[in-house]
Amino acid sequence: MNLCSLRSSSRGNSAVAFTDKTKILVDCGISGKTALCCLADINIAPEELDAIVVTHEHIDHIRGVGVLCRKFNIPVYASEGTWYAMESEIGVIPRECIRVFSDVYFNIGDIEVHPFDIPHDAAEPCGYAFFSSGGSAAVATDMGCIDDGVLDALHGCETVLLEANHDANMLAMGNYPQHLKNRIKSRRGHLANDDAGKAAAELVKRGTKHILLGHLSRENNYPPLAYNTVKNILESEDIHLGRDVILDVAKKDDVSYCRDCAVV
């Protein structure tokens, strides 16, 4: 199982979970053109994609979904609430490409997909855990908090793309209007670095071996700060980088993605 972050920031998010046989795009909050460039950089042709799974309807997660679906006839999976909320934004797509899931788990090729509820201010948002004979991985971003349901869903996932959206002090002192600050720091907003660190420590105790921090705010965070905050919290729990877990930060907007690939 492989998990590769293509883009990860408050302006656009997309990742790929893949095995030798199956390739799943998780969100496409970037333009179709950018997505094709990102995929080419990791040697995946768009025709190889078996599905696009959507976490929720916010534009930084669905911007290129309709374009890729129409151009390459890629099935799109989403919860019922997400479908209704994003339908007008992604445009008309072929009927045979619409996949509204209701089961707890479903299979795409040789990957078993486990959607799980996340606390975020969207219609029916979810994260995804992916399991195959070759390992497991998960995408867990856009969460105001980490509750027991999320931890249970991620239990044993070897690689997790985990949100570290903002530094609480930077957000408090920044130029955002107060209503936006309140939204971001709410329990249905976005995860702060400190909370990401606490979540990371718990995930390592539950079997996670590689954590990739993502969805960093351009205005209220920066990679070294997110990395060091989480690192310090892990070490305070006697969890050591290299020995117990690998910690990385997903690239935000540049074109070097290969180092973000986590092979498990």
HELIX and SHEET records of a PDB file:
HELIX    1   1 GLY A   32  ASP A   41  1                                  10    
HELIX    2   2 PRO A   46  GLU A   48  5                                   3    
HELIX    3   3 ILE A   59  ILE A   62  1                                   4    
HELIX    4   4 VAL A   65  PHE A   72  1                                   8    
HELIX    5   5 GLU A   80  ILE A   90  1                                  11    
HELIX    6   6 ARG A   95  CYS A   97  5                                   3    
HELIX    7   7 ASP A  148  LEU A  154  1                                   7    
HELIX    8   8 ALA A  168  MET A  173  1                                   6    
HELIX    9   9 GLN A  178  LYS A  185  1                                   8    
HELIX   10  10 ASN A  193  LYS A  205  1                                  13    
HELIX   11  11 PRO A  223  SER A  236  1                                  14    
HELIX   12  12 CYS A  258  ASP A  260  5                                   3    
SHEET    1   A 7 ILE A  98  VAL A 100  0                                        
SHEET    2   A 7 VAL A  76  ALA A  78  1                                        
SHEET    3   A 7 ALA A  51  VAL A  53  1                                        
SHEET    4   A 7 LYS A  23  VAL A  26  1                                        
SHEET    5   A 7 GLY A  12  PHE A  18 -1                                        
SHEET    6   A 7 ASN A   2  SER A   9 -1                                        
SHEET    7   A 7 ALA A 262  VAL A 263 -1                                        
SHEET    1   B 7 PHE A 106  ILE A 108  0                                        
SHEET    2   B 7 ILE A 111  ASP A 117 -1                                        
SHEET    3   B 7 CYS A 126  SER A 132 -1                                        
SHEET    4   B 7 GLY A 135  ALA A 140 -1                                        
SHEET    5   B 7 THR A 159  GLU A 163  1                                        
SHEET    6   B 7 HIS A 210  GLY A 214  1                                        
SHEET    7   B 7 ILE A 246  VAL A 249  1                                        
END                                                                             
